[in-house]
Amino acid sequence: MSDLIEIKDLSKKLGNFELKNISFSLAPGYVMGFVGPNGAGKSTTIKLMLNLLRKQSGSIKLFGLDNVKDEMEMKQQIGFVLDDTYFHECMTVKQVGWFVSGFYRNWDEALFQQYRKKFDLPEKKKIKELSTGMKAKLSLAVALSHHAKLLILDEPTSGLDPIVRDDILSELFQVVKDPDRGVFFSSHITSDLDKVADYITFISNGEIILSTTKDEINEKYAVVKGAKKHLPEIKSHLIRYRETQFGFEGLTNEAAILRKHGQFVVEKAKVEDIMLYFEKGEVVC
Amino acid sequence: MLRLIYRDLFIYQKRNLVVLPGFALLFVFFSQEFGYAGMGLTIIMISVYALVMTAYTSFAYDETNKFNRFLRSAPIPSSTIILSRYASCVFSSIMGVVYVVIFFALANVAAVYNPALQRDMTISLEVLLVWITMIAFVCAFLMPILFKFGYMKTKYPLMLLVIAVPASGPIILSSPNMNQGLTAALSAISGKNGYILIFILSLLAFLGSAALSITIFKRKEEL
């Protein structure tokens, strides 16, 4: 079976910002967390995937389909949640379901009703009467109700309370129980990615810094802490580091070697650590 | 496409749907001033009003909600999004006409008790052609501008134009040279062939405008 997402050497220039030859892929049955600071290129990449922006070079294939030539067929198989609700505030939940159902050939009204009840979305409530969390749930219900093979979510949990976030993340778990489906999930809430993502793709300033499994991150990457005097001898094992008042802290992708060393504190690196070190740490020359 | 039209007419326009019969009633009330041409003029006036109102409201709501971004993420071709907007405007005009016809009929029923309410309901083929031509030309002019510049940037200039066109009528008519020119132009296009020529031109303008709007929309949305 072909990859759900296959992006190769994708480039796009938008004003001062540039997406520089990014490549990554996602196999069915997995959740990929797409992480990076604000302005790193997450939303631009998603817009390019959905053909909302014109790429300058490279290729984007979803389910083996070209995202420009086979745009309509590709979009039939995608469920998306964008970073805002775009429905008119006077539309009711029922009207939203009815409206969207006309565009997807696999729309499952029973499934939409099931999600609507599960998420406590009253049929007759207008969009303007829904809380932020309820709007996010409605968007997710819409995205899930046409048996999409791939869910593309652009910061779906930002601005939501932990309970709603947990509800949404639980649904993502359910989606990937089906080995033919997958989730591509952009966020800067790294704790969410720690919970659900199988793969992490980290983007910074338009470049992919790493794209790997979370298991590999747990295995290879670690935060190392030690006294300043040890920094010169360990520097070559660090990707990024920063000096503190009492010593140094750094990020390594050679955790196994440093654990054996014994002179340093080696802690498991979280996604947030990786993001922080890449953004704020000093580069090892 | 039907759902997009439904959204434009019955979700976006809820308030306007109440306003539209009100205006239709007002136009019907004053239509007696124009005698036998009253029905035709009323139909044209309400059509242009309904069309402009639908176009403006829909574009305003789309801009507020960024709804086009949602539509473009869904499996909906850009051409469907554009053509549905044109269709919504045409349907809105037809709704205005239906209101006018109903109010004319009601006025004639009421005329049994008050003869002053009597209205001439004659609609000739020429009136129908002028009506379609008018809708086609207004759509052809208005829509690409709205797709290109959006509601916010165009609302004041277009509002000025809507006021300026009827206001310039008396000036044109009072100037002998302008009046002569206009009369000559009108006589050149009058008659069956003239009507048909203008009618065909308006339909071509409508189709050309739709194609232009699709191009503008794609360029604007796909940076």
Interface residues (C-beta under 8 A of the other chain):
Chain A: L14 L50 N51 L52 L53 R54 E71 M72 E73 K75 Q76 F80 L82 D84 Y86 F87 H88 E89 C90 M91 Q95 W98 F99 V100 G102 F103 Y104
Chain B: L2 R3 Y6 R7 I11 Y12 K14 Y61 N65 K66 F67 R69 F70 R72 S73 A74 P75 I76 P77 E221 E222 L223
